[in-house]
Amino acid sequence: MVTHTRRSGPALLLFAGLVAGLVVGLVATAPAALAGLGIDAIDEVVEDIPTPPAGDASTGTRPATAPVELDGLFRIAAGSCDGEAGGSWFRMRNPSGGTVTNSDSSCQGGQITLLSPGTDGGLLTGEYQALPESGLPRRITEPTAFFGNDFGTSTNPSDPQTGTEVGAPVIFDEGGSLSGDLRSFEAFWNGQHFNQGSPKPDGSSPGATEAVTGTYDPSTGAYSLEWASHIEGGPFNGFSGEWHLAGVFEPDPGGAGAGTTQPQGAEPSPAAPGTEVLGETVTAPAPASSGGSTLPRTGPPFDAVVGWAMAGLGAAALAAQRRLTTHTATGPRR
């Protein structure tokens, strides 16, 4: 006797309903399951990964850093002469480029005139160290002998030689390389004023005038500054002065040198919540709900319980149908 189980048409439909219910339940449950795996945490990790700076992909070069203004005191180290000139010094060249020998200097046979710090200790940026009402200026450098007369240096809002209004000294650091604008720098000698800035008060660079350059080590403050300036008028007309300042930069606690202001071209910091910007109050973003995932719903527009209910009903009906349709068939013996 052989027992046969035959599945009728209704049983097939019930079996298909069971399968469909399982599929619906799984599809509806998938987004919530993914959220439970910590998708929000993954998003936070991705946001924390720093974005590499934009550069030239074809050459592999890095972008240049933005110049940062160094606001403070460029303290002058006194000049020294032990074979080679060290510290801070001045040199004059004649119109043909030859070095003028200062009879009051013994450094390199008079070719180098050594400088010493003045009462301020050196060159200030962001403000003037102007001429006194009488006497030699002595705030930047100590008056120094040059061909029988002392000369001093100053920076002034109105250039004493040309009467041109000029800005205060400005020095920029760009990755350890210095540049700047010292058009307000002047030398006073034997009752005469000589603009010794770079560029000149009108922004030009005539003759042997050379731009301000230098080096800076932010870890130690050590710096060097160099520039050249054409001399116009007086007994040295057509000559040029070469300036070399060295020492340690001391940032102004309230200035850019102390890191309290942003580099040139930097984007402004976002306003803090509660502040007023252009007549509108900035509000803080609403905190995310602590009860569940903040991910947007991207799954099907029905709940998972629908699918699981369909699967359960299908399974129960299928079991009942199997009991009703199972029968025993008896065949002939051989």
GUMILO-489017 format. One record per residue (C-alpha): residue number from 1; residue in one letter; chain; x, y, z. Coordinates in nm, 2 decimals, decimal comma. Example, Ala and Ser with C-alpha at 12.3 -4.5 7.8 and 13.67 -1.06 7.14 Angstrom:
! GUMILO-489017
<pt pos="1" code="A" unit="A" px="1,23" py="-0,45" pz="0,78"/>
<pt pos="2" code="S" unit="A" px="1,37" py="-0,11" pz="0,71"/>
***
This chain:
! GUMILO-489017
<pt pos="1" code="M" unit="A" px="0,00" py="0,00" pz="0,00"/>
<pt pos="2" code="V" unit="A" px="0,15" py="0,34" pz="-0,10"/>
<pt pos="3" code="T" unit="A" px="0,04" py="0,66" pz="0,06"/>
<pt pos="4" code="H" unit="A" px="0,01" py="0,96" pz="-0,18"/>
<pt pos="5" code="T" unit="A" px="-0,03" py="1,32" pz="-0,08"/>
<pt pos="6" code="R" unit="A" px="-0,19" py="1,54" pz="-0,34"/>
<pt pos="7" code="R" unit="A" px="-0,17" py="1,92" pz="-0,31"/>
<pt pos="8" code="S" unit="A" px="-0,49" py="2,08" pz="-0,44"/>
<pt pos="9" code="G" unit="A" px="-0,53" py="2,42" pz="-0,61"/>
<pt pos="10" code="P" unit="A" px="-0,64" py="2,60" pz="-0,29"/>
<pt pos="11" code="A" unit="A" px="-0,33" py="2,46" pz="-0,11"/>
<pt pos="12" code="L" unit="A" px="-0,10" py="2,61" pz="-0,38"/>
<pt pos="13" code="L" unit="A" px="-0,26" py="2,95" pz="-0,33"/>
<pt pos="14" code="L" unit="A" px="-0,22" py="2,92" pz="0,05"/>
<pt pos="15" code="F" unit="A" px="0,15" py="2,83" pz="0,00"/>
<pt pos="16" code="A" unit="A" px="0,20" py="3,13" pz="-0,23"/>
<pt pos="17" code="G" unit="A" px="0,04" py="3,35" pz="0,03"/>
<pt pos="18" code="L" unit="A" px="0,28" py="3,22" pz="0,29"/>
<pt pos="19" code="V" unit="A" px="0,58" py="3,30" pz="0,07"/>
<pt pos="20" code="A" unit="A" px="0,44" py="3,65" pz="-0,01"/>
<pt pos="21" code="G" unit="A" px="0,39" py="3,73" pz="0,36"/>
<pt pos="22" code="L" unit="A" px="0,75" py="3,63" pz="0,44"/>
<pt pos="23" code="V" unit="A" px="0,88" py="3,86" pz="0,16"/>
<pt pos="24" code="V" unit="A" px="0,66" py="4,15" pz="0,27"/>
<pt pos="25" code="G" unit="A" px="0,77" py="4,12" pz="0,63"/>
<pt pos="26" code="L" unit="A" px="1,14" py="4,11" pz="0,54"/>
<pt pos="27" code="V" unit="A" px="1,12" py="4,41" pz="0,30"/>
<pt pos="28" code="A" unit="A" px="0,93" py="4,62" pz="0,56"/>
<pt pos="29" code="T" unit="A" px="1,18" py="4,53" pz="0,84"/>
<pt pos="30" code="A" unit="A" px="1,50" py="4,59" pz="0,64"/>
<pt pos="31" code="P" unit="A" px="1,53" py="4,98" pz="0,69"/>
<pt pos="32" code="A" unit="A" px="1,47" py="4,95" pz="1,07"/>
<pt pos="33" code="A" unit="A" px="1,73" py="4,66" pz="1,09"/>
<pt pos="34" code="L" unit="A" px="1,99" py="4,88" pz="0,91"/>
<pt pos="35" code="A" unit="A" px="1,92" py="5,17" pz="1,14"/>
<pt pos="36" code="G" unit="A" px="1,98" py="4,93" pz="1,43"/>
<pt pos="37" code="L" unit="A" px="2,32" py="4,84" pz="1,30"/>
<pt pos="38" code="G" unit="A" px="2,44" py="5,19" pz="1,37"/>
<pt pos="39" code="I" unit="A" px="2,40" py="5,38" pz="1,04"/>
<pt pos="40" code="D" unit="A" px="2,39" py="5,71" pz="1,24"/>
<pt pos="41" code="A" unit="A" px="2,72" py="5,62" pz="1,40"/>
<pt pos="42" code="I" unit="A" px="2,87" py="5,55" pz="1,06"/>
<pt pos="43" code="D" unit="A" px="2,76" py="5,89" pz="0,94"/>
<pt pos="44" code="E" unit="A" px="2,94" py="6,05" pz="1,23"/>
<pt pos="45" code="V" unit="A" px="3,26" py="5,87" pz="1,16"/>
<pt pos="46" code="V" unit="A" px="3,25" py="5,98" pz="0,79"/>
<pt pos="47" code="E" unit="A" px="3,19" py="6,34" pz="0,90"/>
<pt pos="48" code="D" unit="A" px="3,50" py="6,32" pz="1,13"/>
<pt pos="49" code="I" unit="A" px="3,73" py="6,22" pz="0,84"/>
<pt pos="50" code="P" unit="A" px="3,92" py="6,54" pz="0,75"/>
<pt pos="51" code="T" unit="A" px="3,88" py="6,66" pz="0,39"/>
<pt pos="52" code="P" unit="A" px="4,22" py="6,68" pz="0,22"/>
<pt pos="53" code="P" unit="A" px="4,33" py="7,03" pz="0,10"/>
<pt pos="54" code="A" unit="A" px="4,26" py="7,10" pz="-0,26"/>
<pt pos="55" code="G" unit="A" px="4,57" py="7,10" pz="-0,48"/>
<pt pos="56" code="D" unit="A" px="4,68" py="7,05" pz="-0,83"/>
<pt pos="57" code="A" unit="A" px="4,61" py="6,68" pz="-0,90"/>
<pt pos="58" code="S" unit="A" px="4,82" py="6,69" pz="-1,22"/>
<pt pos="59" code="T" unit="A" px="5,14" py="6,80" pz="-1,04"/>
<pt pos="60" code="G" unit="A" px="5,07" py="6,67" pz="-0,69"/>
<pt pos="61" code="T" unit="A" px="5,14" py="7,01" pz="-0,54"/>
<pt pos="62" code="R" unit="A" px="4,99" py="7,13" pz="-0,21"/>
<pt pos="63" code="P" unit="A" px="4,80" py="7,46" pz="-0,20"/>
<pt pos="64" code="A" unit="A" px="4,99" py="7,76" pz="-0,07"/>
<pt pos="65" code="T" unit="A" px="4,91" py="7,88" pz="0,28"/>
<pt pos="66" code="A" unit="A" px="4,74" py="8,22" pz="0,31"/>
<pt pos="67" code="P" unit="A" px="4,97" py="8,50" pz="0,43"/>
<pt pos="68" code="V" unit="A" px="4,92" py="8,58" pz="0,80"/>
<pt pos="69" code="E" unit="A" px="4,99" py="8,93" pz="0,93"/>
<pt pos="70" code="L" unit="A" px="5,25" py="8,94" pz="1,21"/>
<pt pos="71" code="D" unit="A" px="5,14" py="9,22" pz="1,45"/>
<pt pos="72" code="G" unit="A" px="5,39" py="9,29" pz="1,72"/>
<pt pos="73" code="L" unit="A" px="5,76" py="9,38" pz="1,78"/>
<pt pos="74" code="F" unit="A" px="6,04" py="9,27" pz="1,56"/>
<pt pos="75" code="R" unit="A" px="6,30" py="9,29" pz="1,83"/>
<pt pos="76" code="I" unit="A" px="6,64" py="9,38" pz="1,69"/>
<pt pos="77" code="A" unit="A" px="6,96" py="9,18" pz="1,77"/>
<pt pos="78" code="A" unit="A" px="7,26" py="9,41" pz="1,79"/>
<pt pos="79" code="G" unit="A" px="7,50" py="9,39" pz="1,50"/>
<pt pos="80" code="S" unit="A" px="7,82" py="9,20" pz="1,53"/>
<pt pos="81" code="C" unit="A" px="8,12" py="9,16" pz="1,31"/>
<pt pos="82" code="D" unit="A" px="8,34" py="8,85" pz="1,34"/>
<pt pos="83" code="G" unit="A" px="8,46" py="8,82" pz="0,98"/>
<pt pos="84" code="E" unit="A" px="8,10" py="8,81" pz="0,86"/>
<pt pos="85" code="A" unit="A" px="7,84" py="9,06" pz="0,97"/>
<pt pos="86" code="G" unit="A" px="7,58" py="8,92" pz="1,21"/>
<pt pos="87" code="G" unit="A" px="7,27" py="9,06" pz="1,38"/>
<pt pos="88" code="S" unit="A" px="7,13" py="9,38" pz="1,23"/>
<pt pos="89" code="W" unit="A" px="7,32" py="9,61" pz="1,00"/>
<pt pos="90" code="F" unit="A" px="7,31" py="9,88" pz="0,72"/>
<pt pos="91" code="R" unit="A" px="7,51" py="9,91" pz="0,40"/>
<pt pos="92" code="M" unit="A" px="7,51" py="10,19" pz="0,13"/>
<pt pos="93" code="R" unit="A" px="7,58" py="10,14" pz="-0,23"/>
<pt pos="94" code="N" unit="A" px="7,67" py="10,41" pz="-0,49"/>
<pt pos="95" code="P" unit="A" px="7,48" py="10,45" pz="-0,82"/>
<pt pos="96" code="S" unit="A" px="7,71" py="10,20" pz="-1,00"/>
<pt pos="97" code="G" unit="A" px="7,65" py="9,93" pz="-0,73"/>
<pt pos="98" code="G" unit="A" px="7,97" py="9,97" pz="-0,54"/>
<pt pos="99" code="T" unit="A" px="7,98" py="9,96" pz="-0,16"/>
<pt pos="100" code="V" unit="A" px="8,03" py="10,30" pz="0,02"/>
<pt pos="101" code="T" unit="A" px="8,28" py="10,28" pz="0,30"/>
<pt pos="102" code="N" unit="A" px="8,17" py="10,44" pz="0,62"/>
<pt pos="103" code="S" unit="A" px="8,47" py="10,60" pz="0,79"/>
<pt pos="104" code="D" unit="A" px="8,30" py="10,56" pz="1,13"/>
<pt pos="105" code="S" unit="A" px="8,27" py="10,18" pz="1,10"/>
<pt pos="106" code="S" unit="A" px="8,54" py="9,91" pz="1,14"/>
<pt pos="107" code="C" unit="A" px="8,32" py="9,62" pz="1,02"/>
<pt pos="108" code="Q" unit="A" px="8,45" py="9,48" pz="0,69"/>
<pt pos="109" code="G" unit="A" px="8,66" py="9,79" pz="0,64"/>
<pt pos="110" code="G" unit="A" px="8,37" py="10,02" pz="0,69"/>
<pt pos="111" code="Q" unit="A" px="8,14" py="9,85" pz="0,43"/>
<pt pos="112" code="I" unit="A" px="7,90" py="9,75" pz="0,70"/>
<pt pos="113" code="T" unit="A" px="7,75" py="9,98" pz="0,96"/>
<pt pos="114" code="L" unit="A" px="7,62" py="9,79" pz="1,26"/>
<pt pos="115" code="L" unit="A" px="7,29" py="9,87" pz="1,42"/>
<pt pos="116" code="S" unit="A" px="7,17" py="9,84" pz="1,78"/>
<pt pos="117" code="P" unit="A" px="6,82" py="9,82" pz="1,92"/>
<pt pos="118" code="G" unit="A" px="6,65" py="10,15" pz="2,02"/>
<pt pos="119" code="T" unit="A" px="6,44" py="10,23" pz="2,32"/>
<pt pos="120" code="D" unit="A" px="6,14" py="10,02" pz="2,19"/>
<pt pos="121" code="G" unit="A" px="6,38" py="9,73" pz="2,12"/>
<pt pos="122" code="G" unit="A" px="6,31" py="9,71" pz="1,75"/>
<pt pos="123" code="L" unit="A" px="6,05" py="9,77" pz="1,47"/>
<pt pos="124" code="L" unit="A" px="5,68" py="9,77" pz="1,56"/>
<pt pos="125" code="T" unit="A" px="5,42" py="9,66" pz="1,30"/>
<pt pos="126" code="G" unit="A" px="5,07" py="9,80" pz="1,30"/>
<pt pos="127" code="E" unit="A" px="5,17" py="10,13" pz="1,45"/>
<pt pos="128" code="Y" unit="A" px="5,41" py="10,42" pz="1,40"/>
<pt pos="129" code="Q" unit="A" px="5,74" py="10,50" pz="1,58"/>
<pt pos="130" code="A" unit="A" px="5,74" py="10,86" pz="1,47"/>
<pt pos="131" code="L" unit="A" px="6,00" py="11,13" pz="1,48"/>
<pt pos="132" code="P" unit="A" px="6,04" py="11,32" pz="1,81"/>
<pt pos="133" code="E" unit="A" px="5,97" py="11,69" pz="1,83"/>
<pt pos="134" code="S" unit="A" px="6,34" py="11,75" pz="1,86"/>
<pt pos="135" code="G" unit="A" px="6,66" py="11,54" pz="1,84"/>
<pt pos="136" code="L" unit="A" px="6,73" py="11,21" pz="1,67"/>
<pt pos="137" code="P" unit="A" px="6,48" py="10,93" pz="1,65"/>
<pt pos="138" code="R" unit="A" px="6,59" py="10,64" pz="1,87"/>
<pt pos="139" code="R" unit="A" px="6,29" py="10,42" pz="1,92"/>
<pt pos="140" code="I" unit="A" px="6,37" py="10,16" pz="1,65"/>
<pt pos="141" code="T" unit="A" px="6,75" py="10,18" pz="1,64"/>
<pt pos="142" code="E" unit="A" px="7,00" py="10,35" pz="1,85"/>
<pt pos="143" code="P" unit="A" px="7,16" py="10,65" pz="1,67"/>
<pt pos="144" code="T" unit="A" px="7,46" py="10,53" pz="1,48"/>
<pt pos="145" code="A" unit="A" px="7,76" py="10,72" pz="1,34"/>
<pt pos="146" code="F" unit="A" px="7,78" py="10,76" pz="0,97"/>
<pt pos="147" code="F" unit="A" px="8,05" py="10,99" pz="0,81"/>
<pt pos="148" code="G" unit="A" px="8,08" py="11,21" pz="1,12"/>
<pt pos="149" code="N" unit="A" px="7,71" py="11,24" pz="1,20"/>
<pt pos="150" code="D" unit="A" px="7,47" py="11,01" pz="1,38"/>
<pt pos="151" code="F" unit="A" px="7,15" py="10,88" pz="1,20"/>
<pt pos="152" code="G" unit="A" px="6,83" py="10,74" pz="1,35"/>
<pt pos="153" code="T" unit="A" px="6,53" py="10,57" pz="1,20"/>
<pt pos="154" code="S" unit="A" px="6,15" py="10,61" pz="1,24"/>
<pt pos="155" code="T" unit="A" px="5,82" py="10,53" pz="1,09"/>
<pt pos="156" code="N" unit="A" px="5,57" py="10,81" pz="1,03"/>
<pt pos="157" code="P" unit="A" px="5,21" py="10,86" pz="0,91"/>
<pt pos="158" code="S" unit="A" px="5,32" py="11,13" pz="0,68"/>
<pt pos="159" code="D" unit="A" px="5,66" py="11,07" pz="0,51"/>
<pt pos="160" code="P" unit="A" px="5,89" py="11,35" pz="0,63"/>
<pt pos="161" code="Q" unit="A" px="6,07" py="11,37" pz="0,29"/>
<pt pos="162" code="T" unit="A" px="5,77" py="11,38" pz="0,05"/>
<pt pos="163" code="G" unit="A" px="5,48" py="11,47" pz="0,28"/>
<pt pos="164" code="T" unit="A" px="5,28" py="11,16" pz="0,15"/>
<pt pos="165" code="E" unit="A" px="5,04" py="10,99" pz="0,38"/>
<pt pos="166" code="V" unit="A" px="5,15" py="10,63" pz="0,43"/>
<pt pos="167" code="G" unit="A" px="5,04" py="10,33" pz="0,63"/>
<pt pos="168" code="A" unit="A" px="5,21" py="10,18" pz="0,93"/>
<pt pos="169" code="P" unit="A" px="5,46" py="9,90" pz="0,88"/>
<pt pos="170" code="V" unit="A" px="5,30" py="9,56" pz="0,78"/>
<pt pos="171" code="I" unit="A" px="5,48" py="9,22" pz="0,77"/>
<pt pos="172" code="F" unit="A" px="5,33" py="8,90" pz="0,65"/>
<pt pos="173" code="D" unit="A" px="5,43" py="8,54" pz="0,71"/>
<pt pos="174" code="E" unit="A" px="5,36" py="8,28" pz="0,45"/>
<pt pos="175" code="G" unit="A" px="5,49" py="7,94" pz="0,56"/>
<pt pos="176" code="G" unit="A" px="5,81" py="8,08" pz="0,70"/>
<pt pos="177" code="S" unit="A" px="5,87" py="8,34" pz="0,42"/>
<pt pos="178" code="L" unit="A" px="5,83" py="8,70" pz="0,51"/>
<pt pos="179" code="S" unit="A" px="5,71" py="8,99" pz="0,29"/>
<pt pos="180" code="G" unit="A" px="5,57" py="9,33" pz="0,38"/>
<pt pos="181" code="D" unit="A" px="5,52" py="9,70" pz="0,33"/>
<pt pos="182" code="L" unit="A" px="5,77" py="9,94" pz="0,50"/>
<pt pos="183" code="R" unit="A" px="5,70" py="10,26" pz="0,29"/>
<pt pos="184" code="S" unit="A" px="5,68" py="10,46" pz="0,62"/>
<pt pos="185" code="F" unit="A" px="6,04" py="10,38" pz="0,72"/>
<pt pos="186" code="E" unit="A" px="6,28" py="10,68" pz="0,71"/>
<pt pos="187" code="A" unit="A" px="6,64" py="10,77" pz="0,81"/>
<pt pos="188" code="F" unit="A" px="6,73" py="11,11" pz="0,96"/>
<pt pos="189" code="W" unit="A" px="7,09" py="11,22" pz="0,92"/>
<pt pos="190" code="N" unit="A" px="7,26" py="11,56" pz="0,95"/>
<pt pos="191" code="G" unit="A" px="6,93" py="11,75" pz="0,96"/>
<pt pos="192" code="Q" unit="A" px="6,79" py="11,57" pz="0,64"/>
<pt pos="193" code="H" unit="A" px="6,52" py="11,31" pz="0,59"/>
<pt pos="194" code="F" unit="A" px="6,57" py="11,02" pz="0,35"/>
<pt pos="195" code="N" unit="A" px="6,28" py="10,78" pz="0,28"/>
<pt pos="196" code="Q" unit="A" px="6,43" py="10,43" pz="0,32"/>
<pt pos="197" code="G" unit="A" px="6,12" py="10,23" pz="0,29"/>
<pt pos="198" code="S" unit="A" px="6,01" py="9,96" pz="0,04"/>
<pt pos="199" code="P" unit="A" px="5,81" py="10,03" pz="-0,16"/>
<pt pos="200" code="K" unit="A" px="5,83" py="10,41" pz="-0,18"/>
<pt pos="201" code="P" unit="A" px="5,55" py="10,63" pz="-0,04"/>
<pt pos="202" code="D" unit="A" px="5,37" py="10,63" pz="-0,38"/>
<pt pos="203" code="G" unit="A" px="5,40" py="10,25" pz="-0,41"/>
<pt pos="204" code="S" unit="A" px="5,67" py="10,25" pz="-0,67"/>
<pt pos="205" code="S" unit="A" px="6,01" py="10,08" pz="-0,66"/>
<pt pos="206" code="P" unit="A" px="6,26" py="10,31" pz="-0,84"/>
<pt pos="207" code="G" unit="A" px="6,63" py="10,24" pz="-0,89"/>
<pt pos="208" code="A" unit="A" px="6,78" py="9,97" pz="-0,67"/>
<pt pos="209" code="T" unit="A" px="6,47" py="9,95" pz="-0,44"/>
<pt pos="210" code="E" unit="A" px="6,40" py="9,59" pz="-0,36"/>
<pt pos="211" code="A" unit="A" px="6,09" py="9,43" pz="-0,19"/>
<pt pos="212" code="V" unit="A" px="6,09" py="9,33" pz="0,17"/>
<pt pos="213" code="T" unit="A" px="6,18" py="8,96" pz="0,21"/>
<pt pos="214" code="G" unit="A" px="6,28" py="8,74" pz="0,50"/>
<pt pos="215" code="T" unit="A" px="6,25" py="8,43" pz="0,70"/>
<pt pos="216" code="Y" unit="A" px="6,05" py="8,34" pz="1,02"/>
<pt pos="217" code="D" unit="A" px="6,05" py="8,04" pz="1,26"/>
<pt pos="218" code="P" unit="A" px="5,72" py="8,05" pz="1,46"/>
<pt pos="219" code="S" unit="A" px="5,85" py="7,79" pz="1,70"/>
<pt pos="220" code="T" unit="A" px="6,14" py="8,01" pz="1,82"/>
<pt pos="221" code="G" unit="A" px="6,03" py="8,36" pz="1,69"/>
<pt pos="222" code="A" unit="A" px="6,36" py="8,40" pz="1,51"/>
<pt pos="223" code="Y" unit="A" px="6,34" py="8,62" pz="1,20"/>
<pt pos="224" code="S" unit="A" px="6,54" py="8,80" pz="0,94"/>
<pt pos="225" code="L" unit="A" px="6,42" py="9,10" pz="0,73"/>
<pt pos="226" code="E" unit="A" px="6,60" py="9,25" pz="0,42"/>
<pt pos="227" code="W" unit="A" px="6,51" py="9,52" pz="0,18"/>
<pt pos="228" code="A" unit="A" px="6,68" py="9,79" pz="-0,03"/>
<pt pos="229" code="S" unit="A" px="6,57" py="10,15" pz="-0,09"/>
<pt pos="230" code="H" unit="A" px="6,67" py="10,41" pz="-0,35"/>
<pt pos="231" code="I" unit="A" px="6,78" py="10,74" pz="-0,22"/>
<pt pos="232" code="E" unit="A" px="6,64" py="11,06" pz="-0,38"/>
<pt pos="233" code="G" unit="A" px="6,79" py="11,40" pz="-0,31"/>
<pt pos="234" code="G" unit="A" px="7,06" py="11,53" pz="-0,09"/>
<pt pos="235" code="P" unit="A" px="7,43" py="11,44" pz="-0,09"/>
<pt pos="236" code="F" unit="A" px="7,35" py="11,07" pz="-0,16"/>
<pt pos="237" code="N" unit="A" px="7,11" py="11,12" pz="-0,45"/>
<pt pos="238" code="G" unit="A" px="7,10" py="10,81" pz="-0,67"/>
<pt pos="239" code="F" unit="A" px="7,26" py="10,59" pz="-0,40"/>
<pt pos="240" code="S" unit="A" px="7,07" py="10,32" pz="-0,22"/>
<pt pos="241" code="G" unit="A" px="7,05" py="10,18" pz="0,13"/>
<pt pos="242" code="E" unit="A" px="7,05" py="9,81" pz="0,21"/>
<pt pos="243" code="W" unit="A" px="6,89" py="9,71" pz="0,54"/>
<pt pos="244" code="H" unit="A" px="6,92" py="9,38" pz="0,73"/>
<pt pos="245" code="L" unit="A" px="6,73" py="9,33" pz="1,06"/>
<pt pos="246" code="A" unit="A" px="6,75" py="9,01" pz="1,26"/>
<pt pos="247" code="G" unit="A" px="6,63" py="8,90" pz="1,60"/>
<pt pos="248" code="V" unit="A" px="6,32" py="8,76" pz="1,76"/>
<pt pos="249" code="F" unit="A" px="5,96" py="8,85" pz="1,68"/>
<pt pos="250" code="E" unit="A" px="5,74" py="8,91" pz="1,98"/>
<pt pos="251" code="P" unit="A" px="5,36" py="8,90" pz="1,89"/>
<pt pos="252" code="D" unit="A" px="5,12" py="9,16" pz="2,03"/>
<pt pos="253" code="P" unit="A" px="4,89" py="8,96" pz="2,26"/>
<pt pos="254" code="G" unit="A" px="4,59" py="9,13" pz="2,10"/>
<pt pos="255" code="G" unit="A" px="4,71" py="9,11" pz="1,74"/>
<pt pos="256" code="A" unit="A" px="4,73" py="8,87" pz="1,45"/>
<pt pos="257" code="G" unit="A" px="5,08" py="8,76" pz="1,55"/>
<pt pos="258" code="A" unit="A" px="4,93" py="8,60" pz="1,86"/>
<pt pos="259" code="G" unit="A" px="4,68" py="8,40" pz="1,65"/>
<pt pos="260" code="T" unit="A" px="4,37" py="8,60" pz="1,76"/>
<pt pos="261" code="T" unit="A" px="4,28" py="8,71" pz="1,41"/>
<pt pos="262" code="Q" unit="A" px="4,22" py="8,51" pz="1,09"/>
<pt pos="263" code="P" unit="A" px="4,46" py="8,49" pz="0,80"/>
<pt pos="264" code="Q" unit="A" px="4,40" py="8,70" pz="0,49"/>
<pt pos="265" code="G" unit="A" px="4,12" py="8,56" pz="0,28"/>
<pt pos="266" code="A" unit="A" px="3,99" py="8,33" pz="0,55"/>
<pt pos="267" code="E" unit="A" px="3,61" py="8,28" pz="0,58"/>
<pt pos="268" code="P" unit="A" px="3,45" py="8,44" pz="0,89"/>
<pt pos="269" code="S" unit="A" px="3,36" py="8,21" pz="1,17"/>
<pt pos="270" code="P" unit="A" px="2,99" py="8,13" pz="1,20"/>
<pt pos="271" code="A" unit="A" px="2,79" py="8,34" pz="1,44"/>
<pt pos="272" code="A" unit="A" px="2,71" py="8,19" pz="1,78"/>
<pt pos="273" code="P" unit="A" px="2,34" py="8,10" pz="1,86"/>
<pt pos="274" code="G" unit="A" px="2,16" py="8,40" pz="2,01"/>
<pt pos="275" code="T" unit="A" px="2,37" py="8,67" pz="1,83"/>
<pt pos="276" code="E" unit="A" px="2,21" py="8,91" pz="1,58"/>
<pt pos="277" code="V" unit="A" px="2,33" py="8,91" pz="1,22"/>
<pt pos="278" code="L" unit="A" px="2,18" py="9,16" pz="0,98"/>
<pt pos="279" code="G" unit="A" px="1,88" py="9,21" pz="1,20"/>
<pt pos="280" code="E" unit="A" px="1,80" py="8,84" pz="1,24"/>
<pt pos="281" code="T" unit="A" px="1,87" py="8,63" pz="1,55"/>
<pt pos="282" code="V" unit="A" px="2,08" py="8,31" pz="1,49"/>
<pt pos="283" code="T" unit="A" px="1,91" py="8,01" pz="1,65"/>
<pt pos="284" code="A" unit="A" px="2,06" py="7,68" pz="1,74"/>
<pt pos="285" code="P" unit="A" px="1,94" py="7,38" pz="1,54"/>
<pt pos="286" code="A" unit="A" px="1,68" py="7,16" pz="1,71"/>
<pt pos="287" code="P" unit="A" px="1,84" py="6,85" pz="1,88"/>
<pt pos="288" code="A" unit="A" px="1,77" py="6,51" pz="1,72"/>
<pt pos="289" code="S" unit="A" px="1,51" py="6,29" pz="1,89"/>
<pt pos="290" code="S" unit="A" px="1,66" py="6,04" pz="2,13"/>
<pt pos="291" code="G" unit="A" px="1,38" py="5,79" pz="2,06"/>
<pt pos="292" code="G" unit="A" px="1,49" py="5,61" pz="1,74"/>
<pt pos="293" code="S" unit="A" px="1,68" py="5,67" pz="1,42"/>
<pt pos="294" code="T" unit="A" px="1,69" py="6,00" pz="1,25"/>
<pt pos="295" code="L" unit="A" px="1,74" py="5,84" pz="0,91"/>
<pt pos="296" code="P" unit="A" px="1,48" py="5,93" pz="0,65"/>
<pt pos="297" code="R" unit="A" px="1,23" py="5,65" pz="0,57"/>
<pt pos="298" code="T" unit="A" px="1,33" py="5,50" pz="0,24"/>
<pt pos="299" code="G" unit="A" px="1,14" py="5,16" pz="0,27"/>
<pt pos="300" code="P" unit="A" px="0,79" py="5,06" pz="0,16"/>
<pt pos="301" code="P" unit="A" px="0,49" py="5,27" pz="0,29"/>
<pt pos="302" code="F" unit="A" px="0,35" py="4,98" pz="0,51"/>
<pt pos="303" code="D" unit="A" px="0,44" py="4,83" pz="0,84"/>
<pt pos="304" code="A" unit="A" px="0,62" py="4,50" pz="0,88"/>
<pt pos="305" code="V" unit="A" px="0,34" py="4,35" pz="1,09"/>
<pt pos="306" code="V" unit="A" px="0,12" py="4,33" pz="0,78"/>
<pt pos="307" code="G" unit="A" px="0,37" py="4,09" pz="0,61"/>
<pt pos="308" code="W" unit="A" px="0,42" py="3,88" pz="0,92"/>
<pt pos="309" code="A" unit="A" px="0,04" py="3,85" pz="0,97"/>
<pt pos="310" code="M" unit="A" px="0,00" py="3,73" pz="0,61"/>
<pt pos="311" code="A" unit="A" px="0,27" py="3,47" pz="0,66"/>
<pt pos="312" code="G" unit="A" px="0,12" py="3,34" pz="0,98"/>
<pt pos="313" code="L" unit="A" px="-0,23" py="3,31" pz="0,83"/>
<pt pos="314" code="G" unit="A" px="-0,09" py="3,14" pz="0,52"/>
<pt pos="315" code="A" unit="A" px="0,10" py="2,88" pz="0,73"/>
<pt pos="316" code="A" unit="A" px="-0,21" py="2,80" pz="0,95"/>
<pt pos="317" code="A" unit="A" px="-0,44" py="2,76" pz="0,65"/>
<pt pos="318" code="L" unit="A" px="-0,19" py="2,55" pz="0,46"/>
<pt pos="319" code="A" unit="A" px="-0,16" py="2,31" pz="0,76"/>
<pt pos="320" code="A" unit="A" px="-0,54" py="2,27" pz="0,78"/>
<pt pos="321" code="Q" unit="A" px="-0,56" py="2,21" pz="0,40"/>
<pt pos="322" code="R" unit="A" px="-0,30" py="1,93" pz="0,42"/>
<pt pos="323" code="R" unit="A" px="-0,50" py="1,74" pz="0,68"/>
<pt pos="324" code="L" unit="A" px="-0,82" py="1,76" pz="0,47"/>
<pt pos="325" code="T" unit="A" px="-0,65" py="1,66" pz="0,14"/>
<pt pos="326" code="T" unit="A" px="-0,43" py="1,38" pz="0,26"/>
<pt pos="327" code="H" unit="A" px="-0,57" py="1,04" pz="0,16"/>
<pt pos="328" code="T" unit="A" px="-0,46" py="0,68" pz="0,12"/>
<pt pos="329" code="A" unit="A" px="-0,45" py="0,50" pz="-0,21"/>
<pt pos="330" code="T" unit="A" px="-0,43" py="0,12" pz="-0,23"/>
<pt pos="331" code="G" unit="A" px="-0,28" py="-0,05" pz="-0,54"/>
<pt pos="332" code="P" unit="A" px="-0,27" py="-0,41" pz="-0,66"/>
<pt pos="333" code="R" unit="A" px="0,00" py="-0,64" pz="-0,50"/>
<pt pos="334" code="R" unit="A" px="0,25" py="-0,81" pz="-0,73"/>
***
